[in-house]
Amino acid sequence: MKVYINGKFHDRADARISVFDHGLLYGDGVFEGLRIYHGRVFKLGEHIERLYRSAKAISLDIPMSIEEMQDAVIETVEVNGKEDGYIRLVVTRGEGRLGVDPSSCRRATVIIIVSDIQLYPEEYYEKGIAIITASSRRMPSDTLDPRIKSLNYLNNILAKIEAEQAGCLEAVMLNREGFVAECTGDNVFIVRDSELLTPDPCHGALDGITRRFVMELAASAGMRASEAAITRYDLYTADECFLTGTGAEIMPVIRIDGRTIGSGKPGRITRMLTERFRRVISEQHGLTV
Ligand SMILES: Cc1ncc(COP(=O)(O)O)c(C=O)c1O
């Protein structure tokens, strides 16, 4: 494995950054998780755009252009010879003095890791998963806008620990008002009367790239797909529920807080969207944007 750090490639064991990097000291930075399918980076342009927007929102200057970043990602994939895998793109505030003040950090640190993806077993996609509602709430959007994909995941980690302690893979996080925001590393959708509904980013959801893509797939199948204020009642009484994310793709949910969702099996619309999603993936080839 070769890891890209600030324009140079390092072997995995030598891929190191300073202990004075504010990404480590304060979680001061932004990141993206991307997928490589059949040698092509999926939705590279969208991920890079979100990265630069996240950086702008936290006033972090990325020391390279969007085109240079795209080239660096593609080069790292090529150097690692990966046809299928996962890319972690991280930009931290960089090395600075102890103390929160970011002005002591002279240059952002850019890291690109290309690795294998730890996919959920196929069985979960066939049978669906059970999830819980976490008591840890999503950070209020007026505190940290959920559209910023920042290195501050402690809130989500606390919810993930709750999921694990309950024997589940994922947990739904609510916002301060009690509306459904998202899961710890995935967006959430429900199907109600053949319509797709997902929380608006203003309720605490990341503007997920898989989420957007699934909404496009639904629209192209003639379905209505919209953002809505969703409560736990809506989850429990939904016809279908599924999660979306770069790692998970589309994961059916069949139980929430002990309530069976729909028939207790992955629903018709969830299966149709999964099939369309997989068809698009299987058709893409070549290392392009
Ligand atoms: C908190 C959170 N929500 C949602 C998602 C899904 O977003 P995407 O589809 O862009 O991977 C992720 C994954 O990165 C995430 O970390």
The ligand as an ORCA input file, in Angstrom:
! r2SCAN-3c Opt
* xyz 0 1
  C     -22.617     10.858      9.010
  C     -22.746     10.333      7.626
  N     -23.942     10.389      7.019
  C     -24.116      9.930      5.767
  C     -23.081      9.363      5.047
  C     -23.297      8.887      3.649
  O     -22.778      9.820      2.724
  P     -22.187      9.387      1.317
  O     -23.310      8.747      0.570
  O     -21.750     10.661      0.684
  O     -21.095      8.431      1.589
  C     -21.823      9.281      5.647
  C     -20.706      8.688      4.905
  O     -19.725      9.279      4.674
  C     -21.637      9.788      6.952
  O     -20.454      9.734      7.559
*
